[in-house]
Amino acid sequence: MSITLERPSTTSTVGDLMTGPELQISDDVTVDTAIDILRSSGAGHLLVRDEEGRCAGLLTRLHLAPFQVRSWYTERTPVCHVVFDRAPFAAPDMPATTAAAVMRSRGLAVWPVVDQEGHAIGLFSV
C-alpha cells in the first residue's frame, strides 16, 4: 500500500511578493522636477499621489519621454496632466498569478498595490 502525501496548496498573493513603494511624488510636481528625480535616482518609475495622498498612478521614463526637450511648458506642467498608468491597481490579497495576467494584458512591468482606502502600500512586478 502506498501513501501519497499532498502538499497544502499555497497560492502567493500580491502582498506576499510586493516591494515597498520607494519613490513617490505628488501629482502637482512639475514635469521638469519628475525628470530630475528619475535621472538622479536612476529609477525607472515614480509613484504618483493625488492631493489626498492616494495613489494616482505610476509614472515611467517612457511617459516623460515627450518632455525631454525642456521648455517653459515643462517648467509649468504638473505631472497630473501627463498621460501615465492609472487605476485600477492591485490589491494585496489578489493572487499573484491573476495580477501577472492583468499586467501582461495591460503591458505593465510594475503595478502599484493599494489598500482599501487607495493609499499605495507597495509595488508588484513580474
CYANA upper distance limits for C-alpha pairs under 8 A (distance plus 0.5 A):
 11 THR  CA     95 PRO  CA      7.22
 11 THR  CA     96 ALA  CA      8.22
 12 SER  CA     16 ASP  CA      6.65
 12 SER  CA     17 LEU  CA      7.86
 12 SER  CA     95 PRO  CA      6.55
 12 SER  CA     96 ALA  CA      6.16
 12 SER  CA     97 THR  CA      8.41
 13 THR  CA     17 LEU  CA      7.22
 13 THR  CA     92 PRO  CA      7.08
 13 THR  CA     93 ASP  CA      6.07
 13 THR  CA     94 MET  CA      5.98
 13 THR  CA     95 PRO  CA      4.79
 13 THR  CA     96 ALA  CA      5.18
 14 VAL  CA     18 MET  CA      6.29
 14 VAL  CA     90 ALA  CA      7.93
 14 VAL  CA     91 ALA  CA      7.46
 14 VAL  CA     92 PRO  CA      5.47
 14 VAL  CA     93 ASP  CA      6.71
 14 VAL  CA     94 MET  CA      6.16
 14 VAL  CA     95 PRO  CA      6.52
 14 VAL  CA     96 ALA  CA      5.36
 14 VAL  CA     99 ALA  CA      7.66
 14 VAL  CA    113 VAL  CA      8.26
 14 VAL  CA    124 PHE  CA      7.01
 15 GLY  CA     91 ALA  CA      8.06
 15 GLY  CA     92 PRO  CA      4.55
 15 GLY  CA     93 ASP  CA      6.60
 15 GLY  CA     94 MET  CA      8.21
 15 GLY  CA    113 VAL  CA      8.47
 16 ASP  CA     92 PRO  CA      8.18
 17 LEU  CA     96 ALA  CA      8.23
 17 LEU  CA    124 PHE  CA      7.30
 18 MET  CA    113 VAL  CA      8.21
 18 MET  CA    122 GLY  CA      6.22
 18 MET  CA    123 LEU  CA      5.77
 18 MET  CA    124 PHE  CA      5.10
 18 MET  CA    125 SER  CA      7.77
 19 THR  CA    122 GLY  CA      5.82
 19 THR  CA    123 LEU  CA      5.78
 19 THR  CA    124 PHE  CA      7.02
 20 GLY  CA    121 ILE  CA      7.14
 20 GLY  CA    122 GLY  CA      4.93
 20 GLY  CA    123 LEU  CA      6.68
 21 PRO  CA     47 LEU  CA      7.63
 21 PRO  CA    120 ALA  CA      7.58
 21 PRO  CA    121 ILE  CA      6.94
 21 PRO  CA    122 GLY  CA      5.14
 21 PRO  CA    123 LEU  CA      6.26
 22 GLU  CA     47 LEU  CA      8.47
 23 LEU  CA     45 HIS  CA      8.31
 23 LEU  CA     46 LEU  CA      5.91
 23 LEU  CA     47 LEU  CA      6.63
 24 GLN  CA     46 LEU  CA      6.11
 24 GLN  CA     47 LEU  CA      5.06
 24 GLN  CA     48 VAL  CA      6.26
 24 GLN  CA     49 ARG  CA      7.51
 25 ILE  CA     29 VAL  CA      7.32
 25 ILE  CA     34 ALA  CA      8.35
 25 ILE  CA     46 LEU  CA      7.31
 25 ILE  CA     47 LEU  CA      6.77
 25 ILE  CA     48 VAL  CA      5.58
 25 ILE  CA     49 ARG  CA      6.61
 26 SER  CA     48 VAL  CA      6.12
 26 SER  CA     49 ARG  CA      5.30
 26 SER  CA     50 ASP  CA      6.51
 26 SER  CA     51 GLU  CA      7.56
 26 SER  CA     53 GLY  CA      8.32
 27 ASP  CA     48 VAL  CA      6.25
 27 ASP  CA     49 ARG  CA      6.18
 27 ASP  CA     50 ASP  CA      5.88
 27 ASP  CA     51 GLU  CA      7.65
 27 ASP  CA     56 ALA  CA      8.02
 27 ASP  CA     78 PRO  CA      7.02
 27 ASP  CA     79 VAL  CA      5.90
 27 ASP  CA     80 CYS  CA      5.43
 28 ASP  CA     50 ASP  CA      8.47
 28 ASP  CA     51 GLU  CA      8.50
 28 ASP  CA     78 PRO  CA      5.37
 28 ASP  CA     79 VAL  CA      6.69
 28 ASP  CA     80 CYS  CA      6.90
 29 VAL  CA     33 THR  CA      7.00
 29 VAL  CA     34 ALA  CA      7.35
 29 VAL  CA     78 PRO  CA      5.74
 29 VAL  CA     79 VAL  CA      6.50
 30 THR  CA     34 ALA  CA      6.88
 30 THR  CA     74 THR  CA      7.42
 30 THR  CA     75 GLU  CA      6.70
 30 THR  CA     76 ARG  CA      6.62
 30 THR  CA     77 THR  CA      5.81
 30 THR  CA     78 PRO  CA      4.63
 30 THR  CA     79 VAL  CA      6.23
 31 VAL  CA     35 ILE  CA      6.67
 31 VAL  CA     64 LEU  CA      8.00
 31 VAL  CA     67 PHE  CA      7.94
 31 VAL  CA     74 THR  CA      5.92
 31 VAL  CA     75 GLU  CA      7.15
 31 VAL  CA     76 ARG  CA      8.15
 31 VAL  CA     77 THR  CA      6.35
 31 VAL  CA     78 PRO  CA      6.27
 31 VAL  CA     79 VAL  CA      5.94
 32 ASP  CA     36 ASP  CA      6.77
 32 ASP  CA     70 ARG  CA      7.78
 32 ASP  CA     74 THR  CA      6.17
 32 ASP  CA     75 GLU  CA      6.12
 33 THR  CA     37 ILE  CA      6.68
 34 ALA  CA     38 LEU  CA      6.75
 34 ALA  CA     46 LEU  CA      8.45
 34 ALA  CA     79 VAL  CA      8.12
 35 ILE  CA     39 ARG  CA      6.65
 35 ILE  CA     61 ARG  CA      8.26
 35 ILE  CA     64 LEU  CA      7.54
 35 ILE  CA     68 GLN  CA      8.31
 36 ASP  CA     40 SER  CA      6.50
 37 ILE  CA     41 SER  CA      6.44
 38 LEU  CA     42 GLY  CA      6.28
 38 LEU  CA     43 ALA  CA      5.95
 38 LEU  CA     44 GLY  CA      7.16
 38 LEU  CA     45 HIS  CA      7.45
 38 LEU  CA     46 LEU  CA      7.89
 38 LEU  CA     61 ARG  CA      7.88
 39 ARG  CA     43 ALA  CA      7.76
 44 GLY  CA     60 THR  CA      6.31
 44 GLY  CA     61 ARG  CA      6.45
 45 HIS  CA     58 LEU  CA      7.10
 45 HIS  CA     59 LEU  CA      5.94
 45 HIS  CA     60 THR  CA      4.67
 45 HIS  CA     61 ARG  CA      6.87
 46 LEU  CA     58 LEU  CA      6.31
 46 LEU  CA     59 LEU  CA      5.64
 46 LEU  CA     60 THR  CA      6.88
 47 LEU  CA     55 CYS  CA      7.78
 47 LEU  CA     56 ALA  CA      8.23
 47 LEU  CA     57 GLY  CA      6.60
 47 LEU  CA     58 LEU  CA      5.24
 47 LEU  CA     59 LEU  CA      6.81
 47 LEU  CA    112 PRO  CA      8.14
 48 VAL  CA     55 CYS  CA      6.56
 48 VAL  CA     56 ALA  CA      5.78
 48 VAL  CA     57 GLY  CA      5.78
 48 VAL  CA     58 LEU  CA      6.34
 48 VAL  CA     59 LEU  CA      7.26
 49 ARG  CA     53 GLY  CA      5.69
 49 ARG  CA     54 ARG  CA      5.78
 49 ARG  CA     55 CYS  CA      5.11
 49 ARG  CA     56 ALA  CA      5.47
 49 ARG  CA     57 GLY  CA      7.69
 50 ASP  CA     54 ARG  CA      5.98
 50 ASP  CA     55 CYS  CA      6.85
 50 ASP  CA     56 ALA  CA      5.98
 53 GLY  CA    119 HIS  CA      7.13
 54 ARG  CA    117 GLU  CA      8.04
 54 ARG  CA    118 GLY  CA      5.69
 54 ARG  CA    119 HIS  CA      4.89
 54 ARG  CA    120 ALA  CA      7.20
 55 CYS  CA    112 PRO  CA      8.33
 55 CYS  CA    114 VAL  CA      7.67
 55 CYS  CA    118 GLY  CA      6.48
 55 CYS  CA    119 HIS  CA      5.83
 55 CYS  CA    120 ALA  CA      5.84
 56 ALA  CA     86 ARG  CA      6.56
 56 ALA  CA     87 ALA  CA      7.69
 57 GLY  CA     84 PHE  CA      7.37
 57 GLY  CA     85 ASP  CA      5.91
 57 GLY  CA     86 ARG  CA      4.77
 57 GLY  CA     87 ALA  CA      7.00
 57 GLY  CA    112 PRO  CA      7.64
 58 LEU  CA     84 PHE  CA      6.92
 58 LEU  CA     85 ASP  CA      5.87
 58 LEU  CA     86 ARG  CA      7.18
 58 LEU  CA    111 TRP  CA      8.00
 58 LEU  CA    112 PRO  CA      7.51
 59 LEU  CA     63 HIS  CA      6.76
 59 LEU  CA     64 LEU  CA      8.21
 59 LEU  CA     84 PHE  CA      5.98
 59 LEU  CA     85 ASP  CA      7.18
 60 THR  CA     64 LEU  CA      7.17
 60 THR  CA     84 PHE  CA      8.04
 61 ARG  CA     65 ALA  CA      6.59
 63 HIS  CA     82 VAL  CA      7.92
 63 HIS  CA     83 VAL  CA      7.27
 63 HIS  CA     84 PHE  CA      6.48
 64 LEU  CA     68 GLN  CA      7.28
 64 LEU  CA     82 VAL  CA      8.35
 67 PHE  CA     74 THR  CA      7.05
 70 ARG  CA     74 THR  CA      6.34
 70 ARG  CA     75 GLU  CA      7.99
 71 SER  CA     75 GLU  CA      7.03
 72 TRP  CA     76 ARG  CA      7.03
 73 TYR  CA     77 THR  CA      6.49
 77 THR  CA     81 HIS  CA      7.33
 78 PRO  CA     82 VAL  CA      8.01
 89 PHE  CA    111 TRP  CA      7.18
 89 PHE  CA    112 PRO  CA      6.22
 89 PHE  CA    113 VAL  CA      6.40
 89 PHE  CA    114 VAL  CA      7.06
 90 ALA  CA     94 MET  CA      7.35
 90 ALA  CA     99 ALA  CA      7.28
 90 ALA  CA    111 TRP  CA      7.23
 90 ALA  CA    112 PRO  CA      6.68
 90 ALA  CA    113 VAL  CA      5.12
 90 ALA  CA    114 VAL  CA      6.86
 90 ALA  CA    124 PHE  CA      8.44
 91 ALA  CA    113 VAL  CA      5.92
 91 ALA  CA    114 VAL  CA      6.15
 91 ALA  CA    115 ASP  CA      7.04
 92 PRO  CA    113 VAL  CA      6.81
 92 PRO  CA    114 VAL  CA      7.62
 92 PRO  CA    115 ASP  CA      7.72
 94 MET  CA     98 THR  CA      7.47
 94 MET  CA     99 ALA  CA      7.23
 95 PRO  CA     99 ALA  CA      6.91
 96 ALA  CA    100 ALA  CA      6.57
 97 THR  CA    101 ALA  CA      6.76
 98 THR  CA    102 VAL  CA      6.78
 99 ALA  CA    103 MET  CA      6.60
100 ALA  CA    104 ARG  CA      6.69
100 ALA  CA    125 SER  CA      8.44
100 ALA  CA    126 VAL  CA      6.86
101 ALA  CA    105 SER  CA      6.79
102 VAL  CA    106 ARG  CA      6.72
103 MET  CA    107 GLY  CA      6.31
103 MET  CA    108 LEU  CA      5.35
103 MET  CA    109 ALA  CA      7.33
103 MET  CA    110 VAL  CA      8.25
103 MET  CA    111 TRP  CA      7.72
104 ARG  CA    108 LEU  CA      6.69
104 ARG  CA    109 ALA  CA      8.40
109 ALA  CA    125 SER  CA      6.28
109 ALA  CA    126 VAL  CA      6.94
110 VAL  CA    123 LEU  CA      6.98
110 VAL  CA    124 PHE  CA      6.13
110 VAL  CA    125 SER  CA      4.99
110 VAL  CA    126 VAL  CA      7.73
111 TRP  CA    123 LEU  CA      6.12
111 TRP  CA    124 PHE  CA      5.66
111 TRP  CA    125 SER  CA      6.85
112 PRO  CA    120 ALA  CA      7.01
112 PRO  CA    121 ILE  CA      8.33
112 PRO  CA    122 GLY  CA      6.59
112 PRO  CA    123 LEU  CA      5.07
112 PRO  CA    124 PHE  CA      6.78
113 VAL  CA    120 ALA  CA      6.21
113 VAL  CA    121 ILE  CA      6.28
113 VAL  CA    122 GLY  CA      5.52
113 VAL  CA    123 LEU  CA      5.92
113 VAL  CA    124 PHE  CA      7.13
114 VAL  CA    118 GLY  CA      5.67
114 VAL  CA    119 HIS  CA      5.68
114 VAL  CA    120 ALA  CA      4.84
114 VAL  CA    121 ILE  CA      5.89
114 VAL  CA    122 GLY  CA      7.52
115 ASP  CA    119 HIS  CA      6.07
115 ASP  CA    120 ALA  CA      7.08
115 ASP  CA    121 ILE  CA      7.00
